[in-house]
Amino acid sequence: MGKPLINTKIIQITSGRGPAECCWVVAQILKRFLEAASNKGIEYKILHREKGIENRTLQSVSIQLKSENLSRFLSQWTGTIQWIGTSTFRPQNKRKNWFIGLYEIRKCEQFQILERDITYQATRSSGPGGQHVNKVSSAIRATHLPTKTQVLVMDSRSQHQNKKIARARLQEKVVELQLEALQSGIKDQWKNHLTLQRGNPVQVFKGSDFKKNRIVKHYKKQRCALKNELREQLNN
């Protein structure tokens, strides 16, 4: 038997354009989501955080996940998430229902840079006042050709070590650039999605202790609609 297929996906938890309360919910959901992922043996890496206005709040966070059967796990989280509770920032606010979204970012392979797309150029390390640290060309300038992103590394006297560091830093910069490019589009998609999906959350939490609320599915409206459609067909 072959090795199990490891999937890689990137998800974003976002408050959309919601107020500070929604940003607080994002921070709370992040804790619950990572805890659930760890319990399932899913590897995760936080790629980007966008802080909210208030302390301990997040407007959005992007996470890379690696594991088998990610689709099954994410099916329980992807969509609208609801919190039922009193605002911690505006206790007098009568609103009790707050909504955020958790989405999968498609084509996450874009976030992996390829070695063939990188050029390395050795150069002499320079110290204060333009003095050369050594006469050997140990510093490395790495360029990611598709995005024209560059980094210059002179941390070590070893050219090989600087090359490894340069590649890692280049990866981080490219991921950051790609995430920034996705932000505006995701926010617009989230605004439209929120309008349609507020009445159908995939997860519901309540209270200041953020307890999970059991979702009870009701099919009364669907049954009534089917009965009315059947009557119309019989009458015709």
C-alpha positions as CSV (number, residue, x, y, z in Angstrom):
1,M,0.0,0.0,0.0
2,G,1.2,3.5,-0.8
3,K,1.7,6.3,1.7
4,P,-1.5,8.3,2.7
5,L,-2.0,11.4,0.7
6,I,-1.3,14.6,2.7
7,N,-3.4,17.5,1.7
8,T,-2.4,21.1,2.2
9,K,-5.1,23.8,2.5
10,I,-5.1,27.5,3.6
11,I,-8.1,28.9,5.4
12,Q,-9.0,32.3,6.6
13,I,-11.1,33.3,9.6
14,T,-12.5,36.8,9.1
15,S,-14.8,39.3,10.6
16,G,-15.5,40.7,7.2
17,R,-16.5,44.3,7.8
18,G,-18.0,43.5,11.2
19,P,-17.5,45.7,14.3
20,A,-15.0,45.1,17.2
21,E,-17.3,42.4,18.7
22,C,-16.8,40.3,15.5
23,C,-13.1,40.7,15.7
24,W,-13.3,39.4,19.3
25,V,-15.2,36.4,18.0
26,V,-12.5,35.8,15.4
27,A,-9.8,35.6,18.2
28,Q,-12.0,33.2,20.2
29,I,-12.8,31.0,17.2
30,L,-9.1,30.8,16.3
31,K,-8.4,29.2,19.7
32,R,-11.2,26.7,19.3
33,F,-10.3,25.9,15.7
34,L,-6.6,25.3,16.5
35,E,-7.6,23.1,19.4
36,A,-9.9,21.0,17.3
37,A,-7.2,20.8,14.6
38,S,-4.6,19.6,17.1
39,N,-7.0,17.0,18.5
40,K,-7.3,15.6,14.9
41,G,-3.5,15.5,14.5
42,I,-3.6,18.3,11.8
43,E,-0.4,20.3,11.4
44,Y,-1.0,24.0,11.2
45,K,1.0,27.2,10.6
46,I,-0.4,30.7,11.1
47,L,0.6,32.7,8.0
48,H,-0.8,36.1,8.6
49,R,-2.7,38.0,11.4
50,E,-4.5,41.2,11.0
51,K,-5.2,42.8,14.4
52,G,-8.4,44.4,15.3
53,I,-8.8,47.9,16.9
54,E,-9.4,46.5,20.4
55,N,-6.8,44.5,22.4
56,R,-6.9,40.8,21.9
57,T,-9.0,41.0,18.8
58,L,-8.3,39.9,15.2
59,Q,-9.8,41.2,12.0
60,S,-8.6,38.1,10.2
61,V,-6.1,35.3,10.4
62,S,-4.8,33.0,7.6
63,I,-3.7,29.4,8.5
64,Q,-2.0,26.7,6.5
65,L,-3.2,23.1,7.3
66,K,-1.6,19.8,6.5
67,S,-3.2,16.4,7.0
68,E,-5.2,13.6,5.5
69,N,-9.0,14.0,5.2
70,L,-8.9,17.8,5.6
71,S,-12.1,18.2,3.6
72,R,-14.1,16.2,6.2
73,F,-12.7,18.3,9.1
74,L,-13.2,21.6,7.3
75,S,-16.8,20.7,6.3
76,Q,-17.7,21.2,10.0
77,W,-16.1,24.7,10.1
78,T,-16.4,26.3,6.7
79,G,-19.1,28.9,6.4
80,T,-20.7,31.3,8.8
81,I,-20.0,31.0,12.5
82,Q,-22.4,32.6,15.1
83,W,-21.8,33.8,18.6
84,I,-24.7,34.6,20.8
85,G,-23.8,36.9,23.7
86,T,-23.6,40.4,25.1
87,S,-20.9,42.7,23.7
88,T,-17.8,43.0,25.8
89,F,-17.1,46.4,24.4
90,R,-20.7,47.9,24.4
91,P,-22.6,46.2,27.2
92,Q,-25.7,48.4,26.6
93,N,-25.9,47.3,23.0
94,K,-29.1,45.2,22.5
95,R,-27.6,43.1,19.7
96,K,-27.0,39.5,20.8
97,N,-26.1,37.8,17.5
98,W,-22.6,38.2,15.9
99,F,-21.4,36.6,12.8
100,I,-17.9,35.8,11.3
101,G,-16.8,33.6,8.4
102,L,-14.3,30.8,7.9
103,Y,-13.3,30.2,4.3
104,E,-10.9,28.0,2.4
105,I,-8.5,30.0,0.1
106,R,-8.4,28.2,-3.2
107,K,-5.2,27.3,-5.1
108,C,-3.0,27.3,-2.1
109,E,-0.2,25.9,-4.2
110,Q,0.4,29.5,-5.2
111,F,1.9,30.0,-1.8
112,Q,4.7,27.5,-2.4
113,I,7.7,29.0,-4.3
114,L,9.7,26.7,-6.5
115,E,13.5,26.4,-6.5
116,R,13.6,26.9,-10.3
117,D,12.0,30.3,-9.8
118,I,14.7,31.6,-7.5
119,T,18.0,33.2,-8.6
120,Y,20.9,33.5,-6.1
121,Q,23.7,36.1,-6.4
122,A,26.8,36.1,-4.1
123,T,28.1,39.4,-2.9
124,R,30.5,40.6,-0.3
125,S,29.1,41.3,3.1
126,S,29.4,44.9,4.2
127,G,29.7,46.3,7.8
128,P,29.3,49.7,9.3
129,G,30.5,52.6,7.1
130,G,30.6,50.3,4.1
131,Q,33.5,48.3,5.4
132,H,33.7,44.7,4.2
133,V,33.2,42.1,6.9
134,N,35.4,39.7,5.0
135,K,36.9,39.4,1.6
136,V,34.8,36.3,0.7
137,S,31.6,36.8,-1.2
138,S,29.4,35.2,1.5
139,A,26.3,37.4,1.4
140,I,23.4,36.1,-0.8
141,R,20.9,38.1,-2.7
142,A,17.9,35.9,-3.6
143,T,15.3,36.9,-6.1
144,H,11.9,35.3,-6.7
145,L,11.5,35.8,-10.5
146,P,7.7,35.6,-10.8
147,T,7.1,38.3,-8.2
148,K,10.4,40.2,-8.4
149,T,10.7,39.9,-4.7
150,Q,14.3,40.1,-3.3
151,V,16.1,39.5,0.0
152,L,19.7,40.1,1.0
153,V,21.1,37.8,3.7
154,M,24.5,38.2,5.4
155,D,23.8,36.6,8.7
156,S,26.5,33.9,8.4
157,R,30.0,33.7,7.0
158,S,28.9,30.6,5.3
159,Q,27.5,31.2,1.8
160,H,25.6,27.9,2.0
161,Q,23.9,28.9,5.3
162,N,23.0,32.3,3.9
163,K,21.4,30.7,0.9
164,K,19.2,28.5,3.1
165,I,18.2,31.6,5.2
166,A,17.5,33.6,2.0
167,R,15.1,31.0,0.7
168,A,13.2,30.8,3.9
169,R,12.8,34.6,4.1
170,L,11.9,34.8,0.5
171,Q,9.1,32.3,1.1
172,E,7.8,34.4,3.9
173,K,7.8,37.6,1.8
174,V,6.1,35.9,-1.1
175,V,3.4,34.5,1.1
176,E,2.8,37.9,2.7
177,L,2.5,39.6,-0.7
178,Q,0.0,36.9,-2.0
179,L,-2.1,37.1,1.1
180,E,-2.3,40.9,0.8
181,A,-3.4,40.5,-2.8
182,L,-6.2,38.2,-1.7
183,Q,-7.5,40.4,1.2
184,S,-9.7,42.8,-0.8
185,G,-11.3,40.1,-2.9
186,I,-12.0,37.8,0.1
187,K,-13.6,40.7,2.0
188,D,-16.0,41.5,-0.9
189,Q,-16.9,37.8,-1.2
190,W,-17.4,37.6,2.6
191,K,-19.8,40.6,2.6
192,N,-22.0,38.9,0.0
193,H,-21.8,35.5,1.6
194,L,-22.7,36.9,5.0
195,T,-25.9,38.5,3.7
196,L,-27.0,35.1,2.4
197,Q,-25.9,32.8,5.1
198,R,-26.6,34.5,8.4
199,G,-29.5,32.2,9.0
200,N,-27.5,29.0,8.4
201,P,-24.4,28.9,10.7
202,V,-22.2,25.9,10.7
203,Q,-21.1,26.5,14.3
204,V,-22.8,28.4,17.1
205,F,-21.3,29.5,20.4
206,K,-22.8,31.4,23.2
207,G,-22.0,33.3,26.4
208,S,-18.8,34.9,27.8
209,D,-17.4,31.4,28.3
210,F,-17.9,30.7,24.6
211,K,-19.7,27.3,25.1
212,K,-20.6,25.5,21.9
213,N,-24.3,25.6,21.2
214,R,-26.0,22.5,19.6
215,I,-27.5,23.3,16.2
216,V,-30.9,21.8,15.8
217,K,-32.0,21.5,12.2
218,H,-35.7,22.3,11.5
219,Y,-37.2,21.3,8.2
220,K,-40.7,22.7,8.8
221,K,-40.4,25.4,6.1
222,Q,-39.1,22.8,3.6
223,R,-42.0,20.4,4.3
224,C,-44.6,23.2,3.9
225,A,-43.0,24.3,0.6
226,L,-43.2,20.7,-0.7
227,K,-46.8,20.3,0.4
228,N,-47.8,23.5,-1.3
229,E,-46.0,22.5,-4.5
230,L,-47.7,19.1,-4.4
231,R,-51.2,20.7,-4.0
232,E,-50.5,23.0,-6.9
233,Q,-49.6,20.1,-9.1
234,L,-52.7,18.2,-8.1
235,N,-55.0,21.2,-8.7
236,N,-53.5,21.6,-12.1
